[in-house]
Amino acid sequence: MLNALEVVTTVVVGLLVGVEFSVAFIMNRILDALPEDSGQLGHAHGGRMLGAVMPFWYIGSVVLVGIWAAAGWDDHGTGLVVTAGGLLVLSVVMSILLLVPINNRNKTWTPENRPADWKEQLNRWGRWHYLRVAVIVAAFALLVTALA
């Protein structure tokens, strides 16, 4: 049963990493290259769509890692799992404090109501997002290492 939990947790966190990596290095670049207001509208739509799913995914990942750490407390890789859990908690805190406030503003913007500094705000979100991706990649790497 523990083996199944380890695999499921690793897959869930790995998919989270893949989506967030894609947003950072693929989707944002595609949206930024679109003409006129299309990119900003795409960012707003993405913020609404992913903003509805990601809280459950992030919190679910933390919960799964916590269960793994508790269930496998005597295993050799538990320190790695606990550290990965700490990094995932850090990513949730970063999200709540740094990224969500910008995303909540962005998802309501249209070309008619967006603020003058909207590009600067999206760029700030992007910089924080790169850091969050690095944090969750590190957590994922620790989970994979704990499996080995």
C-alpha angles and dihedrals in degrees: 000000000000090000091056091049091050092051095044092048093048092049093048092049091042091054090048089053091048094052094045092045089051091050092050101043106023116018097043091050091049092048093046090054094055117107127259115332097346095095095052091047089050091051090051093049092046089050091054095044100043092033088065094051107033099070090061092044095050095044091043090053092051091049093049092049090048091052090047091051092048096044094047098037093135095046122109095245099050094107089057091049092049091049090049089051090052091052091049090051088051089052090052091050090048090050094051096044103035114016108031095058091055092042092050090056094042096052091062097048124111127174087264100052107027117119123251091251096050093122091051090050092050090048090051089049089050093052092050089045092055089054092047090051090053090051095050092043088055090049091050092049090052091050092050090048090050089056092054 
